[in-house]
Amino acid sequence: MKEYIEERAVEAARYIIEQNATVRQTAKELGISKSTVHKDVTERLRSINPTLAAKARKVLDVNKSERHIRGGLATKEKYLHEKEVHAR
């Protein structure tokens, strides 16, 4: 594997762990696609740094289990905002 890919995978995992970030947030921060972040952290990182991969996996699993809650809150916020705009 090319060195820059390994470095990118490690950087993505560290960002996810330190910031408790989602794949989407990490992709935006690093300027790469969500699929690249996901593949780097879930597949490539296992052969580079298994310990870091396991830590990042824990954060991603928590994010996955909470995503339905985030989605519901985002929808609620959207409709509250629309309600305010139409009330004016």
N, C-alpha and C positions, 0 to 999 in steps of 0.2 A: 504494500500500500504506500502511496506517495506520502512524503513527510507532511506536506501542508494539509492533507486530509486528516491525518492523525492529530495534528495540532488543532484543527478546527473542531474535531470531535471532542477533544479534551476541553477546549474552550467552551463549547456548548454545554457540556456536562457540568463544568464548574459554575457557569452562569445559572443553570437550572437549579443547582444545589444551593448556591449562595443567595440567590434572589427568590428562591421558591417559585420559580417562573414556569409558565406553561410553554409548550412547544411554540405556540403562536408568538408569545412575547419574546422568546429566545430568537426565533427566526427574524423578527423585526429588528431586534437589537444587533444581531450579527450580519444582517443584510443578506440572508440566504433563505431558501424556501423551507416551508414547514416539513415537507417530505425529506429534505436533506437533513434537517435537525433530527428528525425522528430516526432516520436510518443511521446517522452518525452515532446517536446515543444508544439505540437499542441493539444495533448489529455490530457496527465497526468497533465501537469502544470495548466490547467484550474481549476482543483479542489484544487490544492495546493496554487497557487498564481495567481488569475485571472488578476491582474494588470500587473504583470511581463509577463504573457502569452500574453496579448494584445500588449505590447511593442515589444516582440519578434516576434509576428505575423506581425507587421508592417514592420520590417526589412526583414522578409522572403518574404512578399508580394512584396516589392521593388526588392529584389533579383530575384524573379520569373519573374517579369516584365522586368528585364534587362538581363536575361540569354541568350536570342537569340543574344544580342549584344556581350556578353562575348564569346559566341561560335564562332561568326563570326570573332572576333579579334584573338581568339586562332587559328583558321584555317588559317587566313591570316599570322600570325606569323610563323606557321608551314611551310607553303609554301615558305615564304621568307627565312627561315632558310635552307630549302632543296635546294633552288635556289643558296644560297651562297655556300653550300657544293659541289654542282655539278659544280659550276663555277671554283672551285679550281683545 
